[in-house]
Amino acid sequence: MPDIAALEGDSGYDVTWPWTAGERLEPGLTCVFRVRNEARNLPWVLPPIFSAVDHVLLVDNGSDDDTSGVAQRVAEHCGAADRLTVLDYPHAVARAGGEHLATPATSVHSLTHFYNWCFSHVRTTYSMKWDGDMVLTPEGAGILRDLSWQLQSTRAIVAMPRHPLTVVDKSTGWLDLSLRFLEPWVYPMGPDTTFVKAFDWELREQPSGIERIVLQQGLVVEVKWLDADEYAHWRRDGVDFTNTRLYRKLREFEVDEAIRNGDPEALGGLVKVTAPAGVHIIDHVSRDWLWRQPRPLVQHSLPPSLKHRALKEGVRA
């Protein structure tokens, strides 16, 4: 019997967790992408991820831009074809907000069921939720690579700030450094860290007492393209985005509108970045510009169990 049967009766999309199926999870970190039409971003997104984690699971939700093919070609270029798994999820998934709220949690059209189905295919002890538009800096990749093996001795979640970058053209972008949204990305796999339905979107459970690692700013760039509709998966009519749960989305909408109207300076908190000749703005910001900027002096924190071990081994935490 599956742990979560799909409401529509499609057994191929039932959720069965490996621990109830008697499967043993291997030590390591798997990065899980749930993507639709991210072919444009993946050549920037995937290489640093392959350098940081043990395995990548990419679930394609009905792309028509060869997202899966691009992922496989990037993996081959990185020498990581054997560390990529590509799955298809053909069902239309409810948009965050009202559509999600109106969709039963066990429906194949629910964000909650979609996420649980995706993560039920992970076979490592830790998993990382990641988006198809998020680019790790080299520093960020190095920190995750180090953490991925250290985490095996503890149970912790890892939260990491990300900085939205609106790409105007190949050499120009606007970076929002005022939005410091801290979201947990890395979790141990287990029955107490599955996804449940929340008001506007899915929510991954956080067991009480679990340790928390907070990484410093400047490690992740979230790419937004000015020539694309980046917010098509959000329903705006009748939604009060001034609610504290949704303030981040309101800020993103305002930034997009301000740049399109040619007046981003008036909004505040945005920094215009221009790349050198021959360098793409995403490469410039993620590989060079961002790491040079001032950031809080507090670096990434270790949970108590790792701090104790680091002190015993003479390593500065």
LOLUM-731724 format. One record per residue (C-alpha): x, y, z. Coordinates in steps of 0.1 Angstrom, whole numbers, plus 5000, padded with zeros to 4 digits. Layout:
N
XYZ
...
***
This chain:
317
500050005000
501350354992
501850605020
499850865000
497450744973
496750994945
493251114948
492551054911
493550684914
496650714892
498950464910
501950584890
501750894911
501150744945
503750844971
505750564987
508550665010
511750455009
511750395047
508350235046
509350025015
512249885034
514950075013
518150195030
519150555024
522750615014
524850885031
524851195009
522951494996
520451494967
519351824950
515751804939
514552034911
510852064902
510952254869
508952374840
510652554810
513952624827
516152534798
517452894796
518652894832
520052544836
523452604819
524152854848
522252664875
523352304872
527252314870
527752454905
525152224919
526851924904
530052034921
528352064955
526051764959
526151384954
523051344931
520651564912
516951464907
515251684881
511451644878
510051804846
506551934849
505451954813
508252164798
508152244760
511552404758
513752084760
514452134797
515251764802
517551754772
519452064783
519851914818
521251594804
523651774781
524852004809
525351694831
527451524804
529551834799
530151844837
531051474837
528051414859
525651214837
525750924861
524651164890
521551294872
518051134873
515351294852
511651214858
508451344842
505351474861
502751534835
499951674857
499152044858
500052174893
497952444910
499452784912
500552914946
497853114963
494153054959
494452774934
496652574958
494252644987
491352504967
493152184956
492951874979
496351794993
496351434979
495451544943
498051504916
497351864909
498351974944
501752134952
501851924983
501451594965
503751704937
506551784962
506051464982
506051254950
509351424939
511051374972
509951014975
512450934948
515451054969
517750774981
520250975002
520051075038
519751445030
517751625003
517851984990
514952164975
516252394947
514652604920
515552614884
516452984885
518852984915
522553014907
525152914934
528253124936
531552934937
531753024974
528252884979
529052564961
532152514982
530252565015
527552325004
530152064993
531752085028
528452075046
527151775026
529451535044
529451705078
525751685080
525851305081
526851315118
523851525128
520151615120
519951975108
518252195083
520152455063
518752795055
520353025029
519453385018
519053444980
519353764961
517053834931
518753944900
516654084872
518454044839
517754334815
520154224788
523454034785
525454294803
522954474826
520954364856
519354494888
520154314920
517754344950
519954344981
517154475003
515154145002
516853905026
514453625025
515753325045
514252995034
515352645046
516652445016
518452135030
516651875052
517351525065
515051265049
512551105071
508851075081
509051395101
510351615072
507651545045
505451815029
502151935042
499552175028
499952535040
497752835032
499452965001
501852684992
503352365004
505352355036
508052115047
507651995083
510352095107
510651865137
510852025171
514352045184
516051995150
519352195146
519452485122
522352605101
522052965087
524453045058
525753395051
524453625024
525953644990
525853274981
522853244958
521553454929
517853414919
517653494882
514653684868
514453774831
512854104822
511753964788
509753684804
506653654826
508353534858
505153534879
502653344857
502353074883
500953334908
497353434908
497053804918
493353884915
491753914949
494953834969
496154074996
499954074991
500454315020
499854015043
503153925060
503153575044
503153725010
505254045014
508253884995
506053834964
504754184967
508354314966
509154104936
506054234917
507054594926
510654544915
509554394882
507154684876
509654954885
512254814861
509754784833
508655144839
512155274838
512255404874
513955134896
515955394915
512755534930
511855204946
515055184967
517154884976
518054804940
521654804927
522454834890
525254604879
527054624845
529254334834
532554384816
532654344778
532253984768
530953864802
527353774808
525653954837
524753634855
528353514853
529653854865
527353884895
527553524906
531253464901
532853804907
530654104918
528653954946
531453804967
533254134968
530354314984
530154395022
528054145042
527354085079
530453985098
528653675111
529553385088
527653065084
526752905117
527252545127
524852355149
526052265184
526851905176
529152015147
530652295168
531552055195
533251825170
535052105153
536552225186
537751875194
539351845161
540952195162
538752335134
537452685137
533652675135
***
